Amino acid sequence: MTLHRSTFLRAFRDEFSAIEPWLRDYRDNLTFEMMRFRNFTEDAIVRGDLTLVRHCFQFLDKAFATGNRHLRNSVVVSYLEHLEFTGANGAAAEQLLPAKLAAERTRMIATLTKLSERPKKARRSKGAT
């Protein structure tokens, strides 16, 4: 069975009751809620709560493995692409990222790096022929 956005968000709230304050004003918008989940995870990394970080990653890994195309895209674009492993616990937290998610994150970062290294097209000025 493919996990749909509404099912994910319901399970997400059930699994992480402490995230409710983080989600105020972000109801029913998968992109924003995924972004706030990333912020929640990054906060746990900075605080050194690696048990919570592991739990977040396991939950996300399951959602990525069973999610529909829209949910999987949100995991990559709204969570993994911007996930930061900062502070004294960053390296330890990065080691907790499941292999599939780590591979997707690496792939996305490599793609973005290639795009940023592409030469910029020269803009033609108005009136140029």
C-alpha positions in Angstrom: 0.0 0.0 0.0 1.3 3.5 -0.9 1.3 6.0 1.9 -0.6 9.1 1.1 0.0 12.6 2.4 -3.0 12.7 4.8 -2.1 9.3 6.3 1.5 10.4 6.7 0.5 13.6 8.5 -1.8 11.8 10.8 0.9 9.2 11.7 3.4 12.0 12.0 1.3 13.8 14.6 0.6 10.6 16.5 4.2 9.5 16.5 5.7 12.9 17.5 3.3 14.6 19.9 6.0 17.0 20.9 6.0 18.5 17.4 2.6 20.1 17.8 3.9 23.5 18.8 6.2 23.4 15.8 3.3 22.9 13.5 1.1 25.8 14.6 -0.1 27.6 11.5 1.2 24.9 9.2 -1.8 22.6 9.0 -2.5 20.5 6.0 0.5 21.7 3.9 2.9 18.8 3.4 5.8 21.0 2.3 5.6 23.3 5.3 5.0 20.4 7.7 7.9 18.5 6.3 10.1 21.6 6.6 9.0 22.0 10.3 9.8 18.3 10.9 13.3 19.0 9.5 13.6 22.0 11.9 12.4 19.7 14.8 15.1 17.1 13.9 17.8 19.7 13.6 16.8 21.0 17.0 17.2 17.5 18.4 20.6 17.3 16.8 21.8 20.5 18.3 20.5 19.5 21.7 22.2 16.1 21.5 19.0 14.1 21.6 20.3 11.4 19.3 17.5 9.0 20.4 14.9 11.4 19.0 17.0 12.0 15.9 17.2 8.2 15.3 13.4 8.0 15.8 12.8 10.9 13.3 15.1 9.2 10.7 13.4 5.8 11.1 10.0 7.3 10.8 11.1 9.3 7.7 12.7 6.2 6.2 9.5 4.2 6.5 7.5 7.1 4.9 10.0 7.3 2.1 9.9 3.6 1.4 6.1 3.4 1.4 5.1 6.9 0.3 3.5 7.9 -2.9 5.5 10.1 -5.4 4.3 13.3 -3.8 5.4 12.3 -0.3 8.7 10.9 -1.5 9.4 14.2 -3.3 8.6 16.1 -0.2 11.0 14.0 1.9 13.8 14.7 -0.5 13.1 18.4 -1.3 11.7 19.7 1.9 13.7 17.6 4.4 16.8 15.9 3.1 18.0 18.7 0.7 18.2 21.3 3.5 19.0 19.0 6.5 22.0 20.4 8.4 24.2 18.4 10.7 25.6 21.2 12.8 27.1 21.5 16.3 29.0 19.0 18.4 26.5 16.2 17.6 26.2 16.8 13.9 28.6 14.0 12.8 27.1 11.5 15.2 23.6 12.4 14.0 24.6 12.1 10.3 25.8 8.5 11.0 22.2 7.7 12.1 20.7 8.6 8.7 19.5 5.4 7.1 21.4 4.3 3.9 18.5 5.0 1.5 17.9 8.5 2.8 21.7 9.2 3.0 22.0 8.1 -0.7 19.0 10.4 -1.7 20.5 13.3 0.2 23.9 12.8 -1.5 22.3 12.5 -4.9 20.3 15.7 -4.4 23.3 17.6 -3.1 25.4 16.4 -6.1 22.7 17.5 -8.5 22.4 20.9 -6.9 26.2 21.3 -7.0 26.3 20.5 -10.7 23.6 23.0 -11.4 25.3 25.7 -9.4 28.5 25.1 -11.3 27.0 25.5 -14.8 28.1 28.6 -16.6 25.5 31.4 -16.5 24.0 32.5 -19.8 24.9 36.0 -20.7 21.8 38.1 -20.6 21.1 40.2 -23.7 20.5 43.8 -23.1 17.4 45.4 -24.4 17.7 46.5 -28.0 20.4 44.0 -28.8 20.1 42.1 -32.0 
